[in-house]
Amino acid sequence: MVIVESPSKSHTIGNFLGSNYKVLSSKGHIRDLAVKGKLGLGVDVENGFTPTYEVIPGKAQVIKELKKASKDADIIFLASDPDREGEAISYHLKEELGIPDEKYKRVLFNEITKAKVLESMNNPTKIDYNLVHSQETRRILDRIIGFRLSKLLQAKIGAKSAGRVQSVALKLIVDREREIEAFIPVEFWTITANFSDEIKAELFKYKNENIEIHTEDEANKILEALGTKYIIEDIDKKIKNKKSKPVFTTSSLQQEASTKLGFSAKRTMSVAQRLYEGINVGEGSVGLITYMRTDSIRMSDEFVSVANEYIEKEYGKEYLGYVKVSKKKDNVQDAHEGIRPTDVKRTPESIKKFLDNDEYKLYNLIYKRAIACLMSDAKVNATTIILDNNNYKFKLTGQILIFDGYLKVYGEFETSEDKILPDYVKDQVLETDDITKEQHFTKPPSRYTEAKLIKELEELGIGRPSTYAKIIDTIKEREYVTIEDKKFIPTQIGFDTTDKLQEAFSDFINVEYTSNMEKELDEIAEGKLVWNNVLDKFWKEFEPRVKEAFESMEKKQPEKTGEVCPECGSDLVVRKGKYGEFVACSNFPTCKYIKKEQKEETEETIICQCPECKKGNIVERKTKKGKTFYGCSNYPKCKNATWDIPTKEACPNCKKGILATNKDGNVVCNKCDYIK
């Protein structure tokens, strides 16, 4: 019996192994920390931070089926994903199913192809408890910080949550916004000599000194000093190599898919998961890419050899390049290869008809990056010409692509623009009286896009690449940020959350502390640190500060509406609830008055019948501050609601949820995990 995480992977692997094997799925994690014990942490703080686990709601039937099947198995192969999270899932399966040591083996599938699956089955291991402890420590840290700080912020400012990595990512966004707000633009001018529409030279020096033009008066004085003749003082021609980038890691894939395909990190990882687990491409279900959670650019010798043969055959010997070598960073685990296709012969075009649009786009990107990274450098003939006009120096640049190299394959994602200059010679005189001056202002640092935020998190060593999609998703869902022109802008509650955390926990919620914690988690995984010693040290520093903050942190008062309560005469204030803002009495809980919305529902606001109560309709509503959401007209008897845009369909899975299009463009259920 083989137990994997996903049903699609179980189907693929089952086809490879044959009738002597039963391949079943745990459908992800089966257990998580309980919400009980001291402070509801599910952890016995006084006894070595022993975790208490409970079956995840909805997984009882899965466990029952796995237990029943395991009784008839001679040997059980635990084949969850080949990372710390997967190692923990194997551990929980072993414990919950009561599998004895002599009856189980651990197998790691880095790619889901028949040859690699059979090779892994022939080389099983046992559960690596250092990896399990590392995952447990991360989960317990996240539980402690998440529960304690979330409860604090909910009580003090009405924020929804805080997190070990989530709050640092939010701080980066808030800090950047404040840099932008504090930025003072500085005026400067440029002067350009225009010889034709294509050939323009920009002033950059006076005599041998760099020149800066701060005012229009300065620009006018220079224009007065210029003649119409420009003498070519120097021509510098160099052949420059343009190198291909390494094979994708999780982080670089998320960044490139964001900038080149417009995919969110969540969408990228969802599609990559399908490509890894297996898709029927006319020869049965097969994994198309290697494991997509990795921080390594290493590639197997076997793949490199086959890819080089392919490159030489398809493009010629001159296109053969070299293997990129990783410059090892402190936080790189290097447990798996980079993300690459499992078969060079399986080109994107050859399997396009078997893939949906997203799958094809991402596979095409991964495939071409892996091939391009082994190809020769592109070469450009770069030319720089220096022109002199009365000791004012102008620069003219151009380049010609003389060998496309890796751009032969990756050119659609990374263009190289030719700017061809005439065949000028030294001391040649060019003439023009077309001189333009242009005013500019220095610009503030740009806001973070998803790609830029992921790059920053990775460079700072915060979190793991496999968690970036979830981090970004969380700060969106908590409404700590809004998205404009694909850039993050913090909301007021985003600012307030960051400010309060920095007020009391600046030495915990910061880049350096979070990065150092990642290093400690790595050392636990390597057996260099004892997991509960790390937790004990953290708890003794952290918990006293939380208690102090509960006592000393000032509570933010709710916003007054200017109206008085008709029942007790107290001020009416804006409060936040599960489904948005509402107006209620400030004298709660003594007075429980809630102002009812005056808006009458019209036919135009009705979206569809509510699939949960079947008595009301899903209608468009607005919060007190004008934010649109969609909820049941039968509220408060029925509290079915969503912030996303409904599709007028009920969820085919749970039958009660509303299918709606979220910010990532995915159609999801507001009640269960269903994705259309």
Residue pairs with C-beta under 8 A, 6 or more apart in sequence:
1 21
1 22
1 23
1 24
1 69
1 70
1 72
1 73
1 75
1 76
1 77
2 10
2 13
2 14
2 17
2 21
2 22
2 23
2 24
2 76
2 77
2 79
2 107
3 23
3 24
3 25
3 26
3 66
3 76
3 77
3 78
3 79
3 80
3 93
4 10
4 13
4 23
4 24
4 25
4 26
4 79
4 80
4 109
5 25
5 26
5 27
5 28
5 80
5 81
5 86
5 89
6 25
6 27
6 28
6 273
6 277
7 25
7 27
8 274
8 277
8 278
8 285
9 25
9 112
9 277
9 278
10 23
10 24
10 25
11 23
11 278
11 285
12 112
12 277
12 278
12 284
12 285
12 286
12 287
13 23
13 79
13 109
13 112
13 117
13 278
14 21
14 22
14 23
15 284
15 285
16 114
16 117
16 118
17 23
17 117
17 118
17 121
22 69
22 73
24 65
24 66
24 69
25 62
26 62
26 66
26 80
26 89
26 93
27 59
27 62
28 89
29 56
29 59
29 88
29 89
29 92
30 55
30 56
30 59
30 62
30 63
30 89
30 92
30 93
30 96
31 53
31 54
31 55
31 56
31 59
31 92
31 95
31 96
32 53
32 54
32 56
32 139
33 41
33 42
33 43
33 51
33 52
33 53
33 54
33 139
33 140
33 143
34 42
34 52
34 53
34 54
35 42
36 42
36 52
37 43
37 44
37 52
38 44
38 45
38 46
39 147
39 148
40 147
41 140
41 143
41 144
41 147
42 51
42 52
42 53
42 54
42 143
43 49
43 50
43 51
43 52
43 140
43 143
43 144
44 50
44 51
44 52
45 539
48 532
49 140
49 531
49 532
49 535
49 536
49 539
51 136
51 139
51 140
53 92
53 95
55 63
55 96
63 96
63 97
66 93
66 97
67 97
67 98
70 76
70 97
70 99
73 103
75 103
75 104
75 105
76 97
76 99
76 103
76 104
76 105
77 104
77 105
77 106
77 107
77 121
77 124
78 90
78 93
78 94
78 104
78 105
78 106
78 107
78 127
79 90
79 106
79 107
79 108
79 109
79 120
80 86
80 87
80 89
80 90
80 93
81 89
81 291
81 293
82 108
82 109
82 110
82 291
82 335
82 336
83 291
83 293
83 335
83 336
83 466
84 131
84 132
84 134
84 135
84 138
84 525
85 135
85 466
87 106
87 127
87 128
87 131
87 132
87 135
88 131
88 132
88 135
88 136
88 139
90 106
90 127
91 127
91 129
91 132
93 99
94 104
94 127
101 126
104 126
105 124
105 125
105 126
106 124
106 125
106 126
106 127
106 128
107 120
107 121
107 123
107 124
107 125
108 120
108 125
109 116
109 117
109 120
109 291
110 116
110 120
110 290
110 291
110 336
110 337
111 276
111 287
111 289
111 290
111 291
111 342
112 276
112 277
112 278
112 286
112 287
112 342
113 286
113 287
113 342
113 343
114 286
116 342
130 524
130 525
130 526
130 527
131 525
133 524
133 525
133 531
134 521
134 522
134 524
134 525
134 531
136 531
137 521
137 524
137 531
137 534
137 535
138 521
140 535
141 164
141 517
141 535
141 538
142 163
142 164
144 538
144 539
144 542
145 162
145 163
145 164
145 508
145 542
146 161
146 162
146 163
146 164
148 542
148 543
148 546
149 162
149 163
149 167
149 501
149 505
149 546
150 159
150 160
150 161
150 162
150 163
152 162
152 546
152 549
152 550
152 553
153 159
153 160
153 161
153 162
153 497
153 500
153 501
154 160
155 550
155 555
156 500
156 553
156 554
156 555
156 556
157 493
157 496
157 497
157 500
157 555
157 556
158 493
158 556
158 558
158 576
159 478
159 480
159 493
159 496
159 497
159 500
160 478
160 479
161 474
161 478
162 497
162 501
162 509
163 471
163 474
164 514
164 517
165 457
165 462
165 463
165 467
165 471
165 514
166 471
166 474
166 475
167 497
167 498
167 501
167 509
168 462
168 509
168 510
168 511
168 514
169 453
169 457
169 462
169 463
169 471
169 472
169 475
170 475
170 480
170 481
170 490
170 494
170 497
170 498
171 498
171 501
171 502
171 509
171 510
172 448
172 453
172 456
172 457
172 511
173 447
173 448
173 453
173 475
173 480
173 481
173 488
173 490
173 494
174 490
174 494
174 495
174 498
176 445
176 447
176 448
177 447
177 489
177 490
177 495
179 444
179 445
180 444
180 445
180 447
183 444
183 445
185 441
185 442
185 443
185 444
186 214
186 441
186 442
187 214
187 215
187 439
187 440
187 441
188 212
188 213
188 214
188 439
188 440
188 441
188 442
189 213
189 214
189 215
189 216
189 218
189 219
189 437
189 438
189 439
189 440
190 202
190 203
190 213
190 437
190 438
190 440
191 202
191 203
191 213
191 219
191 222
191 223
191 435
191 436
191 437
191 438
192 200
192 201
192 202
192 203
192 435
192 436
192 438
193 200
193 201
193 202
193 203
193 230
193 387
193 389
193 394
193 432
193 434
193 435
194 200
194 432
194 434
194 435
194 436
195 201
195 430
195 432
195 434
198 419
199 396
199 421
199 422
200 396
201 230
201 385
201 387
201 394
201 395
201 396
202 394
202 395
203 211
203 222
203 392
203 393
203 394
204 210
204 211
204 393
204 394
204 395
205 211
205 392
205 393
206 391
206 392
206 393
207 391
207 393
211 392
213 219
213 222
216 437
216 439
219 437
220 437
222 392
223 435
223 437
225 390
225 392
226 389
226 390
226 392
226 435
227 389
227 390
228 431
228 432
228 433
229 389
229 429
229 430
229 431
230 387
230 388
230 389
230 394
230 429
230 430
230 431
230 432
231 387
231 388
231 389
231 427
231 428
231 429
232 385
232 386
232 387
232 424
232 425
232 426
232 427
232 428
232 429
232 430
233 386
233 387
233 388
233 393
233 426
234 385
234 386
234 426
235 383
235 384
235 385
235 386
235 424
235 425
235 426
236 383
236 384
236 385
236 386
237 381
237 382
237 383
238 381
238 382
239 379
239 380
239 381
239 382
239 402
240 379
240 380
240 382
240 399
241 377
241 378
241 379
242 377
242 378
242 379
242 380
242 405
242 407
242 416
243 377
244 321
244 324
244 372
244 373
244 375
244 377
244 378
244 405
244 406
244 410
245 252
245 369
245 372
245 373
246 252
246 297
246 324
246 326
246 338
246 373
247 297
247 299
247 324
247 337
247 338
247 339
247 340
247 369
247 370
247 373
248 256
248 338
248 339
248 340
248 366
248 369
248 370
249 294
249 295
249 296
249 297
249 338
249 339
249 465
250 269
250 292
250 293
250 294
250 295
250 339
250 465
250 466
250 468
251 295
251 454
251 455
251 457
251 458
251 465
251 468
253 268
253 272
253 292
253 339
253 365
253 366
254 265
254 268
254 269
254 450
254 451
254 454
254 465
254 468
254 469
255 451
255 454
255 455
256 365
256 369
256 413
256 451
257 263
257 267
257 268
257 362
257 365
258 264
258 265
258 268
258 449
258 450
258 451
258 454
259 449
259 451
260 365
260 413
261 268
261 361
261 362
261 365
263 271
263 358
263 361
263 362
264 450
264 469
264 472
264 663
264 664
264 665
265 450
265 454
265 468
265 469
265 472
265 473
266 469
266 470
266 472
266 473
266 664
266 666
267 358
267 664
267 665
267 666
268 362
268 469
269 292
269 466
269 469
270 666
270 675
271 358
271 359
271 362
272 289
272 292
272 339
272 362
272 366
273 292
274 359
275 287
275 288
275 289
275 292
275 359
275 362
275 363
275 366
276 287
276 288
276 289
276 290
276 291
276 292
277 287
278 285
278 286
278 287
278 288
279 285
279 286
279 288
279 354
279 355
279 359
280 286
280 354
281 288
281 346
281 351
281 354
281 355
282 351
282 354
286 342
287 342
288 341
288 342
288 343
288 346
288 351
288 363
289 339
289 340
289 341
289 342
289 363
289 366
290 336
290 337
290 338
290 339
290 340
290 342
291 336
291 337
291 339
292 339
293 336
293 465
293 466
294 335
294 336
294 337
294 338
294 339
294 465
295 331
295 332
295 333
295 334
295 464
295 465
296 326
296 332
296 333
296 334
296 335
296 336
296 337
296 338
297 324
297 326
297 338
298 326
298 334
298 337
298 338
299 323
299 337
299 338
299 340
299 370
300 337
303 337
303 340
303 344
304 323
304 374
306 344
307 344
307 370
307 371
307 374
308 320
308 374
310 344
310 345
310 371
311 319
311 320
311 321
311 371
311 374
311 375
312 319
312 320
315 375
315 408
315 409
318 376
318 403
319 375
319 376
319 405
319 406
319 408
320 374
320 375
320 376
321 373
321 374
321 375
321 376
321 377
321 405
321 406
322 374
323 374
324 373
326 332
326 334
328 334
329 461
330 461
330 519
331 461
331 515
331 518
331 519
331 522
333 522
333 525
338 370
339 366
339 370
340 366
340 370
341 363
341 366
341 367
341 370
344 371
347 367
348 360
348 363
348 364
348 367
348 368
351 363
352 360
355 363
365 413
368 409
368 410
368 412
368 413
369 410
369 413
371 409
371 410
372 406
372 407
372 409
372 410
373 406
375 405
375 406
375 408
375 409
376 403
376 405
376 406
377 405
377 406
378 401
378 403
378 404
378 405
378 406
378 407
378 416
379 401
379 402
379 403
379 405
380 399
380 400
380 401
380 402
380 416
381 399
381 400
381 402
382 397
382 398
382 399
383 397
383 398
383 399
383 400
383 421
384 395
384 396
384 397
385 395
385 396
385 397
385 421
385 424
386 393
386 394
386 395
386 396
387 393
387 394
387 395
387 396
387 430
388 394
396 421
397 419
398 419
398 420
398 421
399 417
399 418
399 419
400 418
400 419
400 420
401 407
401 416
401 418
404 411
404 416
407 414
407 416
424 430
446 452
446 487
447 487
447 488
447 489
448 456
448 487
448 488
449 486
449 487
449 488
450 472
450 486
453 472
453 488
454 465
454 468
454 472
457 463
457 468
457 471
458 465
458 468
460 511
460 515
461 515
461 518
461 519
462 511
462 514
462 515
462 518
463 471
463 514
463 518
464 518
475 481
475 488
475 494
476 483
476 663
478 493
479 491
479 493
479 494
480 490
480 491
480 493
480 494
480 497
481 488
481 489
481 490
481 491
481 494
482 488
482 489
482 491
483 489
483 663
490 498
496 556
500 553
501 509
502 509
503 553
504 545
504 548
504 549
504 552
504 553
505 545
505 549
507 513
508 542
508 545
520 529
520 534
523 529
524 530
524 531
524 534
557 573
558 573
558 574
558 575
558 586
559 573
559 574
560 571
560 572
560 573
560 586
561 571
561 572
561 573
561 574
561 583
561 624
563 571
563 572
563 583
563 595
564 570
564 571
564 572
565 571
565 572
565 585
565 586
565 587
565 591
565 593
566 593
567 585
567 591
567 593
568 585
568 587
568 590
568 591
568 593
570 585
570 586
570 587
570 591
571 585
571 586
572 583
572 584
572 585
572 586
572 595
573 583
573 584
573 585
573 586
574 581
574 582
574 583
574 624
574 625
575 581
575 582
575 583
575 584
578 639
579 629
579 631
579 635
579 639
579 641
580 621
580 623
580 627
580 629
581 623
581 624
581 625
581 627
582 594
582 595
582 623
582 624
583 594
583 595
583 624
584 592
584 593
584 594
584 595
585 591
585 592
585 593
585 594
597 621
599 621
599 622
601 617
601 619
601 633
605 619
605 620
605 621
606 617
606 618
606 619
606 633
607 617
607 618
607 619
607 620
607 630
607 646
607 648
608 617
608 618
608 646
608 648
608 649
608 650
608 658
609 616
609 617
609 618
610 616
610 617
610 618
610 632
610 633
610 634
610 638
610 640
610 658
611 640
611 650
611 651
611 655
611 656
611 657
611 658
612 632
612 638
612 640
612 656
612 657
612 671
613 632
613 634
613 637
613 638
613 640
615 634
615 637
615 638
616 632
616 633
616 634
616 635
616 637
616 638
617 632
617 633
618 630
618 631
618 632
618 633
618 640
618 646
618 658
619 630
619 631
619 632
619 633
620 628
620 630
621 628
621 629
621 630
621 631
622 628
622 629
623 629
629 641
629 642
629 643
630 641
630 642
630 643
630 644
630 645
630 646
630 658
630 660
631 639
631 640
631 641
631 642
632 638
632 639
632 640
632 641
635 641
640 656
640 657
640 658
640 670
640 671
641 670
642 658
642 660
642 670
644 660
644 661
644 662
644 663
644 668
644 670
645 660
645 661
646 658
646 659
646 660
647 659
647 660
647 661
647 667
649 659
650 656
650 657
650 658
650 659
651 657
651 658
651 659
651 669
651 671
651 672
651 674
652 674
653 669
653 672
653 674
654 669
654 671
654 672
654 674
656 671
657 669
657 670
657 671
657 672
657 674
658 669
658 670
658 671
659 667
659 668
659 669
659 674
659 676
660 667
660 668
660 670
661 667
662 668
666 675
666 676
667 675
667 676
668 674
668 675
668 676
669 675
